[in-house]
Protein backbone atom coordinates (compact mmCIF):
# COMPACT_ATOMS: atom_id res chain seq x y z
CA UNK A 1 0.00 0.00 0.00
CA UNK A 2 2.82 2.43 0.88
CA UNK A 3 4.46 1.68 -2.46
CA UNK A 4 1.19 2.53 -4.23
CA UNK A 5 1.29 5.93 -2.55
CA UNK A 6 4.61 6.59 -4.31
CA UNK A 7 3.11 6.29 -7.79
CA UNK A 8 3.33 10.04 -8.15
CA UNK A 9 7.10 10.06 -7.63
CA UNK A 10 8.08 11.09 -11.15
CA UNK A 11 11.83 10.77 -10.52
CA UNK A 12 11.50 7.04 -9.90
CA UNK A 13 9.37 6.59 -13.01
CA UNK A 14 11.83 8.67 -15.01
CA UNK A 15 14.67 6.36 -14.00
CA UNK A 16 12.66 3.27 -14.91
CA UNK A 17 11.56 4.90 -18.15
CA UNK A 18 15.23 5.24 -19.10
CA UNK A 19 15.59 1.46 -18.90
CA UNK A 20 12.42 1.01 -20.95
CA UNK A 21 13.66 3.33 -23.71
CA UNK A 22 17.01 1.55 -23.98
CA UNK A 23 15.34 -1.87 -24.15
CA UNK A 24 12.74 -0.63 -26.61
CA UNK A 25 15.47 0.80 -28.86
CA UNK A 26 17.16 -2.62 -28.90
CA UNK A 27 13.81 -4.23 -29.72
CA UNK A 28 13.02 -1.70 -32.45
CA UNK A 29 16.47 -2.24 -33.98
CA UNK A 30 15.66 -5.95 -34.30
CA UNK A 31 12.16 -5.17 -35.59
CA UNK A 32 13.39 -2.69 -38.21
CA UNK A 33 16.62 -4.57 -38.85
CA UNK A 34 16.69 -3.81 -42.58
CA UNK A 35 16.93 -0.07 -41.91
CA UNK A 36 20.35 1.38 -42.86
CA UNK A 37 20.59 2.68 -39.30
CA UNK A 38 20.45 -0.79 -37.73
CA UNK A 39 21.31 -3.25 -40.50
CA UNK A 40 25.05 -3.41 -39.93
CA UNK A 41 25.07 -4.08 -36.22
CA UNK A 42 21.98 -6.32 -36.23
CA UNK A 43 23.26 -8.45 -39.12
CA UNK A 44 26.61 -8.85 -37.38
CA UNK A 45 24.80 -9.85 -34.17
CA UNK A 46 22.46 -12.37 -35.80
CA UNK A 47 25.31 -13.92 -37.79
CA UNK A 48 26.93 -15.04 -34.55
CA UNK A 49 24.27 -17.76 -34.26
CA UNK A 50 24.63 -19.29 -37.71
CA UNK A 51 24.28 -18.15 -41.30
CA UNK A 52 21.01 -19.99 -41.93
CA UNK A 53 19.17 -18.33 -39.06
CA UNK A 54 20.69 -14.97 -39.93
CA UNK A 55 19.39 -15.25 -43.49
CA UNK A 56 15.97 -16.37 -42.26
CA UNK A 57 15.86 -13.29 -40.03
CA UNK A 58 15.93 -11.09 -43.14
CA UNK A 59 12.80 -12.70 -44.63
CA UNK A 60 9.13 -12.14 -43.84
CA UNK A 61 7.49 -13.66 -41.80
CA UNK A 62 10.44 -15.75 -40.53
CA UNK A 63 11.77 -12.52 -39.14
CA UNK A 64 9.07 -12.55 -36.47
CA UNK A 65 9.62 -16.21 -35.66
CA UNK A 66 13.16 -15.36 -34.57
CA UNK A 67 12.58 -11.85 -33.24
CA UNK A 68 11.99 -12.89 -29.63
CA UNK A 69 15.05 -15.16 -29.49
CA UNK A 70 17.54 -12.64 -30.85
CA UNK A 71 16.06 -9.75 -28.91
CA UNK A 72 15.89 -11.75 -25.68
CA UNK A 73 19.61 -12.50 -25.81
CA UNK A 74 20.48 -8.91 -26.69
CA UNK A 75 18.27 -7.68 -23.85
CA UNK A 76 20.28 -9.75 -21.37
CA UNK A 77 23.46 -7.99 -22.45
CA UNK A 78 21.84 -4.57 -22.19
CA UNK A 79 20.29 -5.47 -18.84
CA UNK A 80 23.68 -6.37 -17.43
CA UNK A 81 24.77 -2.76 -17.91
CA UNK A 82 21.58 -0.71 -17.83
CA UNK A 83 18.87 -2.52 -15.89
CA UNK A 84 21.17 -3.25 -12.95
CA UNK A 85 22.06 0.43 -12.61
CA UNK A 86 18.43 1.47 -12.99
CA UNK A 87 17.22 -0.96 -10.31
CA UNK A 88 19.96 0.20 -7.96
CA UNK A 89 19.07 3.85 -8.40
CA UNK A 90 15.36 3.09 -8.00
CA UNK A 91 16.16 1.45 -4.66
CA UNK A 92 18.17 4.53 -3.71
CA UNK A 93 15.21 6.82 -4.45
CA UNK A 94 12.76 4.59 -2.58
CA UNK A 95 15.14 4.41 0.37
CA UNK A 96 15.18 8.20 0.61
CA UNK A 97 11.38 8.09 0.85
CA UNK A 98 10.95 5.17 3.24
CA UNK A 99 14.00 4.85 5.49
CA UNK A 100 14.72 6.79 8.64
CA UNK A 101 17.76 7.51 10.78
CA UNK A 102 21.17 6.04 10.01
CA UNK A 103 20.02 3.93 7.10
CA UNK A 104 18.64 7.01 5.37
CA UNK A 105 21.86 8.96 5.92
CA UNK A 106 23.95 6.08 4.54
CA UNK A 107 22.24 6.26 1.14
CA UNK A 108 24.43 9.17 0.04
CA UNK A 109 23.78 10.75 -3.33
CA UNK A 110 23.74 7.75 -5.61
CA UNK A 111 25.05 4.27 -6.41
CA UNK A 112 28.79 3.64 -6.18
CA UNK A 113 30.62 1.40 -8.63
CA UNK A 114 31.14 -1.26 -5.96
CA UNK A 115 27.42 -1.37 -5.14
CA UNK A 116 26.58 -1.56 -8.83
CA UNK A 117 28.96 -4.49 -9.32
CA UNK A 118 27.32 -6.36 -6.47
CA UNK A 119 23.89 -5.64 -7.96
CA UNK A 120 25.21 -7.09 -11.22
CA UNK A 121 26.25 -10.28 -9.42
CA UNK A 122 22.80 -10.71 -7.88
CA UNK A 123 21.12 -9.93 -11.22
CA UNK A 124 23.33 -12.49 -12.98
CA UNK A 125 22.53 -15.11 -10.33
CA UNK A 126 18.79 -14.64 -10.82
CA UNK A 127 19.03 -14.83 -14.61
CA UNK A 128 21.37 -17.83 -14.58
CA UNK A 129 19.04 -19.72 -12.27
CA UNK A 130 16.01 -18.96 -14.44
CA UNK A 131 17.88 -19.91 -17.63
CA UNK A 132 19.13 -23.18 -16.11
CA UNK A 133 15.59 -23.98 -14.97
CA UNK A 134 14.23 -23.17 -18.43
CA UNK A 135 16.80 -25.40 -20.14
CA UNK A 136 16.97 -28.43 -17.88
CA UNK A 137 13.57 -28.75 -16.20
CA UNK A 138 11.76 -29.60 -19.46
CA UNK A 139 14.34 -32.36 -19.96
CA UNK A 140 13.96 -33.67 -16.43
CA UNK A 141 10.16 -33.74 -16.60
CA UNK A 142 9.97 -34.91 -20.24
CA UNK A 143 8.93 -38.49 -19.33
CA UNK A 144 5.93 -37.10 -17.46
CA UNK A 145 4.84 -34.68 -20.17
CA UNK A 146 2.55 -37.00 -22.06
CA UNK A 147 -0.51 -35.37 -23.52
CA UNK A 148 -1.32 -31.80 -24.43
CA UNK A 149 -2.98 -31.04 -21.08
CA UNK A 150 0.14 -31.89 -19.07
CA UNK A 151 2.35 -29.94 -21.46
CA UNK A 152 0.06 -26.92 -21.18
CA UNK A 153 0.08 -27.04 -17.38
CA UNK A 154 3.86 -27.44 -17.35
CA UNK A 155 4.49 -24.53 -19.72
CA UNK A 156 1.93 -22.06 -18.41
CA UNK A 157 1.62 -22.91 -14.72
CA UNK A 158 4.58 -24.91 -13.46
CA UNK A 159 7.45 -23.08 -15.22
CA UNK A 160 6.13 -19.59 -14.37
CA UNK A 161 5.78 -20.85 -10.80
CA UNK A 162 9.42 -21.91 -10.82
CA UNK A 163 10.50 -18.43 -11.95
CA UNK A 164 8.36 -16.89 -9.22
CA UNK A 165 9.93 -19.28 -6.72
CA UNK A 166 13.43 -18.19 -7.74
CA UNK A 167 12.49 -14.52 -7.42
CA UNK A 168 10.88 -15.15 -4.03
CA UNK A 169 14.25 -16.45 -2.80
CA UNK A 170 16.11 -13.40 -4.13
CA UNK A 171 13.37 -10.81 -3.80
CA UNK A 172 15.26 -8.68 -1.27
CA UNK A 173 18.82 -9.23 -2.50
CA UNK A 174 19.22 -6.24 -4.85
CA UNK A 175 17.59 -3.80 -2.40
CA UNK A 176 19.81 -5.17 0.40
CA UNK A 177 22.95 -4.32 -1.59
CA UNK A 178 21.89 -0.67 -1.71
CA UNK A 179 20.14 -0.24 1.64
CA UNK A 180 22.69 -2.06 3.80
CA UNK A 181 25.79 -1.64 1.59
CA UNK A 182 26.24 -5.41 1.59
CA UNK A 183 28.14 -7.46 -0.93
CA UNK A 184 26.24 -9.87 -3.16
CA UNK A 185 26.79 -12.90 -0.92
CA UNK A 186 25.55 -11.19 2.24
CA UNK A 187 22.63 -9.62 0.38
CA UNK A 188 21.54 -12.98 -1.01
CA UNK A 189 21.85 -14.53 2.43
CA UNK A 190 19.71 -11.74 3.92
CA UNK A 191 17.05 -12.36 1.26
CA UNK A 192 17.13 -16.10 1.92
CA UNK A 193 16.67 -15.50 5.66
CA UNK A 194 13.61 -13.36 4.93
CA UNK A 195 12.27 -16.17 2.73
CA UNK A 196 12.89 -18.78 5.45
CA UNK A 197 10.89 -16.73 7.95
CA UNK A 198 8.18 -15.57 5.53
CA UNK A 199 8.06 -17.95 2.53
CA UNK A 200 4.42 -17.31 1.64
CA UNK A 201 4.85 -13.54 1.81
CA UNK A 202 7.91 -13.70 -0.45
CA UNK A 203 6.20 -15.93 -2.98
CA UNK A 204 3.06 -13.78 -2.95
CA UNK A 205 5.14 -10.65 -3.62
CA UNK A 206 7.01 -12.42 -6.42
CA UNK A 207 3.67 -13.53 -7.87
CA UNK A 208 2.32 -9.97 -7.87
CA UNK A 209 5.49 -8.55 -9.43
CA UNK A 210 6.05 -11.18 -12.10
CA UNK A 211 2.51 -11.97 -13.24
CA UNK A 212 2.12 -9.02 -15.70
CA UNK A 213 5.51 -9.41 -17.49
CA UNK A 214 5.22 -13.20 -17.49
CA UNK A 215 1.78 -12.93 -19.07
CA UNK A 216 3.20 -10.97 -22.01
CA UNK A 217 6.18 -13.33 -22.16
CA UNK A 218 3.81 -16.29 -22.48
CA UNK A 219 1.72 -14.53 -25.12
CA UNK A 220 4.79 -13.68 -27.22
CA UNK A 221 6.47 -17.03 -26.52
CA UNK A 222 4.65 -18.86 -29.33
CA UNK A 223 5.50 -16.77 -32.40
CA UNK A 224 4.59 -19.59 -34.79
CA UNK A 225 0.97 -19.51 -33.60
CA UNK A 226 0.89 -15.72 -33.80
CA UNK A 227 2.31 -15.68 -37.33
CA UNK A 228 -0.13 -18.37 -38.44
CA UNK A 229 -3.31 -17.05 -36.81
CA UNK A 230 -2.71 -13.30 -36.57
CA UNK A 231 -0.48 -10.62 -38.05
CA UNK A 232 3.24 -11.41 -37.56
CA UNK A 233 3.82 -7.84 -36.35
CA UNK A 234 1.82 -8.73 -33.23
CA UNK A 235 4.97 -10.40 -31.88
CA UNK A 236 6.70 -7.00 -31.80
CA UNK A 237 3.76 -5.30 -30.09
CA UNK A 238 3.51 -7.99 -27.42
CA UNK A 239 7.23 -7.68 -26.69
CA UNK A 240 6.84 -3.89 -26.44
CA UNK A 241 3.89 -4.26 -24.06
CA UNK A 242 5.99 -6.64 -22.00
CA UNK A 243 8.61 -3.90 -21.56
CA UNK A 244 5.95 -1.55 -20.18
CA UNK A 245 4.81 -4.28 -17.80
CA UNK A 246 8.41 -4.70 -16.64
CA UNK A 247 8.85 -1.10 -15.53
CA UNK A 248 5.64 -1.30 -13.50
CA UNK A 249 6.83 -4.61 -12.01
CA UNK A 250 10.24 -3.15 -11.15
CA UNK A 251 8.60 -0.15 -9.49
CA UNK A 252 6.58 -2.35 -7.14
CA UNK A 253 9.44 -4.85 -6.66
CA UNK A 254 11.97 -2.27 -5.49
CA UNK A 255 9.41 -0.17 -3.61
CA UNK A 256 7.90 -3.11 -1.72
CA UNK A 257 11.31 -4.50 -0.76
CA UNK A 258 12.61 -1.18 0.54
CA UNK A 259 9.39 -0.55 2.47
CA UNK A 260 9.79 -3.98 4.03
CA UNK A 261 13.27 -2.99 5.27
CA UNK A 262 11.85 0.18 6.80
CA UNK A 263 10.26 -1.92 9.53
CA UNK A 264 12.75 -2.22 12.45
CA UNK A 265 11.87 -5.84 13.18
CA UNK A 266 12.73 -6.79 9.60
CA UNK A 267 16.30 -5.45 9.66
KAQUI-V8626 format. One record per pair of residues at least 4 apart in sequence whose C-alpha atoms are under 7 Angstrom apart, sorted by the first residue. I is the first residue (numbers start at 1). GAP is how many residues later the second one is. Records with the same first field share a line. If there is no record, write none. Layout:
# KAQUI-V8626
I=GAP, GAP
This chain:
# KAQUI-V8626
1=4
2=4
3=249, 252, 253
9=4
10=4
11=4
12=4, 78, 81
13=4
14=4
15=4, 71, 75
16=4, 70, 231
17=4
18=4
19=4, 63, 64, 67
20=4, 223, 224, 227
21=4
22=4
23=4, 52
24=4, 216
25=4
26=4
27=4, 44
28=4
29=4, 9
30=12, 37, 41
31=205
33=5, 6, 9
34=4, 5
35=4
38=4
39=4
40=4
41=4
42=4
43=4
44=4
46=8, 24
47=4, 7
50=4
51=4
52=4
53=4
54=4
56=6, 7
57=5, 6, 9
58=5
59=4
61=4, 171
62=4
63=4
64=159, 168, 171
65=158, 159
66=4
67=4
68=4
69=4
70=4
71=4
72=4
73=4
74=4
75=4
76=4
78=4
79=4, 5
80=4, 40
81=4
82=4
83=4
84=4, 35, 36, 39
85=4, 31
86=4
87=4
88=4, 23, 28, 90
89=4, 21, 22
90=4, 164
91=4, 84, 87, 163, 167
92=4, 15, 18, 86
93=4
94=4, 161, 164
95=4, 9, 84, 163
96=8
98=161, 164
99=4, 5, 163
100=4
101=4
102=4
103=4, 76
107=72
111=4, 5
112=4
113=4
114=4
115=4, 62, 63, 66
116=4
117=4
118=4, 59, 65, 66
119=4, 55, 58, 65
120=4
121=4, 63
122=4, 51, 52, 62
123=4
124=4
125=4
126=4
127=4
128=4
129=4
130=4, 33
131=4
132=4
133=4
134=4
136=4
137=4
138=4
141=4
145=5, 6
146=4
147=4
148=4
149=4
150=4
151=4
152=4
153=4, 5
154=4, 5
155=4
156=4
157=4
158=4
159=4
160=4
161=4
162=4
163=4
164=4, 39, 42, 43, 46
165=4, 38
166=4
167=4, 39
168=27, 34, 35, 38
169=22, 23, 26
170=18, 21, 22
171=20
172=4, 19, 85
173=4, 14, 15, 17, 18
174=4
175=4, 79, 82, 83
176=4, 6, 11
177=4, 5, 6, 7, 10
182=4, 5
183=4
184=4
185=4
186=4
187=4
188=4
189=4
190=4
191=4
192=4
193=4
194=4
195=4, 7
198=4
199=4
200=4
201=4
202=4
203=4
204=4
205=4
206=4
207=4
209=40, 43, 44
210=4, 39
211=4
212=4, 33
213=4, 29, 32, 33
214=4
215=4
216=4, 22, 23, 26
217=4, 25
220=15, 18, 19
222=4
223=4, 12
224=4
225=4
226=4, 5, 6, 9
227=4, 5
233=4
234=4
235=4
236=4
237=4
238=4
239=4
240=4
241=4
242=4
243=4
244=4
245=4
246=4
247=4
248=4
249=4
250=4
251=4
252=4
253=4
254=4
255=4
256=4
257=4
258=4
260=6
261=5, 6
263=4
